Amino acid sequence: MIDIPEELAATQELYNGDRGREFIAGLPALVEDFLERWQLGPDGSPMHGVTALVLPVVRVDTGTPAVLKLQLLDEESAGEPVALRQWDGDGAVRLLDHDPVTHTMLLERLDSTRMLSTLPGTRDAVLVIAGLLARLTAGPAPAGTRRLGDIARTMLDRTPEALRRIPDPQTRRTVADCAAAVREVAGEPGDRLLHWDLHDENVLASERAPWLAIDPKPLAGDPGFELWPALANRYDADEVLWRFDAMTDVLGLDRARARAWTLGRLLQNALWDIEDGRPLEPRHLDIAHRLRTPRSRQP
């Protein structure tokens, strides 16, 4: 019998209601099913994120360590196995098996005790992320991947109502400027395969490579839309512009377009916050302010 973490049960109920509770109730049987189906043996305590249960296992026939990942299928995670297959271990965790009915995946096991966040220097971590992104975004997204162009149009359609709900004039102006920046580039949204959520807790150490990405939420679009997590995670106001310049250098991006798509991530977050009745995060607004302000290149 597998113990389901209480925190995972709580987040599933919070975000998915009855569907989340049903998923949690069915997890023990689902785990047992895949342990038998794929001939796996439990090999450690369950881990979890916000939405997924991750169980360390070994393949009984070969003794190979792996992890079993079980999660509810949603719009963001639907393309995960397709993206992992395309990357085939180049910069990302390798997919070993996948069940399309339950969305259960068998993944190679990385070192969960060594996230990129364990690096003491944030600049080193940002350069690791930039290097991974350069590899992950090198090819076009597979057919059927969610498209940044569709997301951008939907955001712009939702913006007028969101602006009416922002009481502070300066914040309202910042969000409006972000929408204007997105409007300038929305006609050319790009076609690269994007990870979308590559921050330093989604990068783990590995025996076969120093660092590998996990937990993609794939999109087809412009790599400039990838920079936001590394700007906002382990936030440091004085480092925002250095990080932006370093990543655009490594990825070879046009800075004006990358700036516009990065402001698009602030717009995306702002719309979610406003529609859920939450205040906008000051650090997010500060990142947008720093990117919008004319400047010289950072040392």
C-alpha positions in Angstrom: 0.0 0.0 0.0 1.4 3.4 -1.0 0.9 6.3 1.4 -0.5 9.3 -0.5 1.1 12.6 0.7 -1.5 14.8 2.5 -0.2 17.9 0.8 -0.9 16.4 -2.7 -4.4 15.5 -1.6 -4.9 19.1 -0.4 -3.7 20.7 -3.6 -5.7 18.3 -5.8 -8.9 19.2 -3.8 -8.0 22.9 -4.0 -7.3 23.1 -7.8 -9.5 20.2 -9.1 -12.3 19.8 -6.7 -14.3 16.5 -7.1 -12.1 15.4 -10.0 -9.0 15.9 -7.7 -10.6 13.9 -4.9 -11.5 11.1 -7.3 -7.9 11.1 -8.6 -6.4 10.8 -5.1 -8.9 8.1 -4.1 -7.9 6.0 -7.1 -4.1 6.5 -6.8 -3.3 3.4 -4.6 -5.0 1.1 -7.1 -3.4 2.9 -10.0 0.0 2.6 -8.5 -0.5 -1.2 -7.9 -1.7 -1.6 -11.5 1.4 -0.1 -13.0 3.8 -1.7 -10.6 2.4 -5.0 -11.9 1.9 -4.0 -15.5 5.4 -2.6 -16.0 7.1 -5.1 -13.6 8.3 -2.5 -11.1 9.3 -2.6 -7.5 8.9 0.4 -5.1 12.3 1.8 -4.2 11.7 4.7 -1.8 9.2 7.1 -0.4 6.7 8.8 -2.7 7.5 12.4 -3.7 5.1 15.0 -5.1 4.7 18.4 -6.7 1.5 20.4 -6.9 -0.3 17.9 -9.1 1.7 14.7 -9.5 2.7 11.7 -7.4 6.3 10.5 -8.2 7.3 7.1 -6.9 10.9 5.8 -7.0 10.9 2.3 -8.5 13.3 -0.3 -10.0 12.6 -2.4 -13.1 12.4 -5.9 -11.8 14.0 -7.5 -14.9 17.0 -5.2 -15.2 17.3 -3.5 -11.8 17.3 -0.2 -13.5 16.2 2.7 -11.2 13.3 4.8 -12.5 10.4 6.9 -11.3 6.7 6.4 -11.8 4.8 9.6 -12.4 1.0 9.8 -12.0 -0.9 12.9 -12.6 -4.3 14.2 -13.8 -4.3 15.0 -17.5 -4.8 18.8 -18.1 -4.1 21.3 -20.9 -0.6 22.1 -19.6 0.6 18.5 -19.1 -1.0 16.9 -22.1 2.0 17.3 -24.3 4.6 16.2 -21.8 5.3 12.7 -23.1 5.3 13.9 -26.7 7.9 16.6 -25.8 10.0 14.1 -23.8 10.0 11.7 -26.7 11.2 14.4 -29.1 14.0 15.5 -26.8 15.0 11.9 -26.2 17.1 12.7 -23.2 18.9 15.7 -24.8 18.7 18.3 -22.1 15.7 16.6 -20.4 14.7 13.5 -18.4 14.2 10.5 -20.6 10.8 8.9 -21.0 10.9 5.1 -20.6 7.2 4.2 -21.0 3.9 6.0 -21.2 0.2 5.0 -20.8 -1.9 7.4 -22.9 -5.2 6.4 -21.1 -4.1 7.4 -17.6 -1.2 9.7 -18.6 1.1 7.6 -16.3 4.7 7.9 -17.2 7.8 5.9 -16.4 10.9 8.2 -16.4 14.6 7.7 -15.8 15.5 8.5 -12.2 17.5 11.7 -11.6 19.0 12.9 -8.3 16.0 14.5 -6.6 18.3 15.7 -3.7 20.3 17.9 -6.1 18.1 20.6 -7.7 19.8 23.4 -9.5 18.6 25.6 -6.6 21.4 23.9 -4.5 24.0 25.9 -6.5 25.0 28.8 -4.4 25.4 31.3 -7.2 22.3 32.3 -9.1 24.3 33.5 -12.1 25.7 30.0 -12.6 22.2 28.6 -12.3 20.8 31.0 -14.9 23.6 30.1 -17.3 22.7 26.4 -16.8 19.1 27.1 -17.6 20.0 29.1 -20.7 22.2 26.3 -21.9 19.4 23.8 -21.4 16.9 26.1 -23.2 19.2 26.4 -26.1 19.0 22.6 -26.6 15.3 22.2 -25.8 14.1 24.9 -28.1 16.4 23.9 -31.0 13.6 22.1 -32.9 10.0 22.8 -34.0 7.2 21.6 -31.8 5.4 18.4 -32.8 2.0 18.7 -34.4 -0.8 19.2 -31.9 1.3 21.0 -29.3 -0.5 24.0 -27.6 0.4 27.1 -29.5 1.7 30.4 -28.1 -0.2 32.3 -30.8 -3.5 31.0 -29.5 -2.5 31.8 -25.9 -1.5 35.3 -26.9 -4.7 36.1 -28.7 -6.7 34.8 -25.7 -4.7 37.0 -23.3 -5.3 40.0 -25.4 -9.0 39.3 -25.6 -9.1 39.1 -21.7 -7.0 42.2 -21.1 -9.7 45.0 -21.4 -11.9 43.5 -18.6 -8.8 42.8 -16.4 -7.6 46.4 -16.7 -11.0 47.6 -15.5 -10.5 45.6 -12.3 -7.1 47.1 -11.4 -7.6 50.0 -9.1 -4.0 51.3 -9.0 -3.3 53.5 -12.1 0.4 52.7 -12.2 -0.2 48.9 -12.0 -2.9 49.3 -14.6 -0.5 51.1 -16.9 2.2 48.4 -16.4 -0.3 45.6 -17.4 -1.5 47.7 -20.4 2.1 48.2 -21.5 2.7 44.4 -21.3 -0.4 43.8 -23.5 0.8 46.4 -26.0 4.2 44.6 -26.2 2.5 41.3 -26.8 0.3 42.8 -29.5 3.4 43.8 -31.4 4.7 40.3 -31.6 1.6 38.2 -31.5 1.5 37.9 -35.3 4.8 35.9 -35.3 4.5 33.6 -32.3 7.2 31.1 -33.4 7.1 27.4 -33.7 9.9 26.1 -31.4 9.2 23.4 -28.8 9.1 25.2 -25.4 9.4 23.9 -21.9 7.5 26.9 -20.4 8.4 26.3 -16.8 12.2 25.9 -16.6 13.3 27.3 -13.3 15.9 25.9 -11.0 13.6 23.5 -9.1 12.7 21.9 -12.4 16.4 21.0 -13.1 18.0 18.0 -11.5 21.4 16.5 -11.5 22.1 13.2 -13.2 24.8 10.7 -13.7 24.7 10.9 -17.5 24.6 14.7 -17.6 25.4 17.4 -15.1 21.8 18.9 -15.3 18.5 17.8 -16.9 15.1 19.5 -17.2 12.0 17.9 -15.8 8.2 18.6 -15.7 7.7 20.4 -19.0 4.4 22.1 -19.9 5.0 22.1 -23.7 4.2 25.0 -26.1 4.9 25.7 -29.7 6.3 29.3 -29.8 9.0 31.8 -29.5 11.9 31.0 -27.1 11.6 34.5 -25.7 8.6 33.2 -23.8 10.9 30.9 -21.8 12.9 33.5 -19.9 10.4 34.5 -17.2 10.9 31.6 -14.7 14.6 32.3 -14.4 14.0 36.0 -13.8 11.3 35.5 -11.2 12.7 32.4 -9.3 15.2 33.3 -6.6 14.3 36.9 -7.5 16.9 39.5 -7.1 16.1 43.0 -8.3 19.7 43.8 -9.1 20.1 40.7 -11.2 17.0 40.9 -13.4 18.7 42.7 -16.3 21.9 40.7 -16.1 19.9 37.5 -16.3 17.8 38.7 -19.2 21.0 39.7 -21.1 22.8 36.5 -20.3 19.9 34.3 -21.5 19.3 36.2 -24.7 23.0 36.0 -25.4 23.2 32.2 -24.9 20.0 31.6 -26.9 20.9 34.1 -29.6 17.5 35.9 -29.3 16.5 39.3 -30.6 16.3 41.3 -27.4 13.3 43.4 -28.5 11.2 40.3 -29.3 12.4 38.5 -26.2 11.5 41.5 -24.1 8.0 41.6 -25.5 7.4 37.9 -24.9 8.8 38.1 -21.4 6.4 40.9 -20.7 3.8 38.5 -22.0 4.5 36.2 -19.1 3.8 39.1 -16.7 0.5 39.6 -18.6 -0.3 35.9 -18.3 0.4 35.9 -14.5 -1.5 39.2 -14.0 -4.6 37.9 -15.8 -4.6 34.7 -13.6 -4.2 36.9 -10.4 -6.9 39.4 -11.3 -9.4 36.8 -12.4 -8.8 34.8 -9.1 -9.1 38.0 -7.0 -5.5 38.0 -5.9 -3.2 41.1 -5.8 -0.4 41.2 -8.4 3.0 40.2 -7.1 5.3 43.2 -6.5 8.3 41.3 -7.8 6.5 40.5 -11.0 5.7 44.1 -11.5 9.3 45.1 -10.7 10.6 42.7 -13.4 8.3 44.3 -16.0 9.3 47.8 -14.9 13.0 47.0 -15.2 12.5 45.5 -18.7 10.4 48.5 -19.8 12.9 51.1 -18.6 15.4 52.3 -21.3 18.9 51.2 -20.2 22.4 50.4 -21.1 23.7 46.8 -21.2 24.3 45.4 -17.8 27.9 44.6 -16.7 
